[in-house]
Amino acid sequence: MSRSKIINLNEYIEKKKKVKTENQRSYKNKTRFTEEEERLKTLNLFMRVLATMEKESY
């Protein structure tokens, strides 16, 4: 076998762990951002409902 075909298992395992942790961090950041967007959208919707209720009550 040529040298380029041989894989060092320790290096492979470390690389996979590193990629996995980086993916988890980016997923958490994306999730946190989308949760924040959802909260803002919900708040805006709630405020519009309150404004409509106030307008309809008078």
C-alpha positions as CSV (number, residue, x, y, z in Angstrom):
1,M,0.0,0.0,0.0
2,S,1.1,3.5,-0.7
3,R,1.7,5.9,2.2
4,S,-1.2,8.2,1.1
5,K,-3.7,5.3,1.6
6,I,-2.7,4.6,5.2
7,I,-4.9,6.4,7.8
8,N,-3.7,7.1,11.3
9,L,-6.7,6.1,13.4
10,N,-5.9,8.5,16.3
11,E,-5.7,11.5,13.9
12,Y,-9.0,10.4,12.2
13,I,-10.8,10.1,15.6
14,E,-9.5,13.5,16.8
15,K,-10.5,15.1,13.5
16,K,-14.0,13.6,13.7
17,K,-14.4,14.8,17.3
18,K,-13.3,18.3,16.3
19,V,-15.7,18.5,13.4
20,K,-18.6,17.2,15.6
21,T,-18.0,19.8,18.3
22,E,-17.7,22.6,15.7
23,N,-21.0,21.5,14.1
24,Q,-22.7,21.4,17.5
25,R,-21.5,24.9,18.3
26,S,-22.8,26.3,15.0
27,Y,-26.1,24.5,15.4
28,K,-26.5,26.0,18.9
29,N,-25.8,29.4,17.6
30,K,-28.3,29.1,14.8
31,T,-30.9,27.7,17.1
32,R,-30.4,30.5,19.6
33,F,-30.8,33.0,16.8
34,T,-34.0,31.5,15.5
35,E,-35.4,31.2,19.0
36,E,-34.8,34.9,19.5
37,E,-36.5,35.7,16.2
38,E,-39.5,33.6,17.2
39,R,-39.8,35.4,20.5
40,L,-39.7,38.8,18.7
41,K,-42.3,37.6,16.2
42,T,-44.5,36.4,19.0
43,L,-44.2,39.6,20.9
44,N,-45.0,41.7,17.8
45,L,-48.1,39.5,17.2
46,F,-49.2,39.9,20.8
47,M,-48.8,43.6,20.6
48,R,-50.9,43.8,17.4
49,V,-53.6,41.7,19.1
50,L,-53.7,44.0,22.1
51,A,-53.9,47.1,19.8
52,T,-56.8,45.5,17.9
53,M,-58.6,44.6,21.1
54,E,-58.2,48.2,22.4
55,K,-59.4,49.6,19.1
56,E,-62.4,47.3,19.0
57,S,-63.4,48.0,22.6
58,Y,-64.0,51.7,22.0
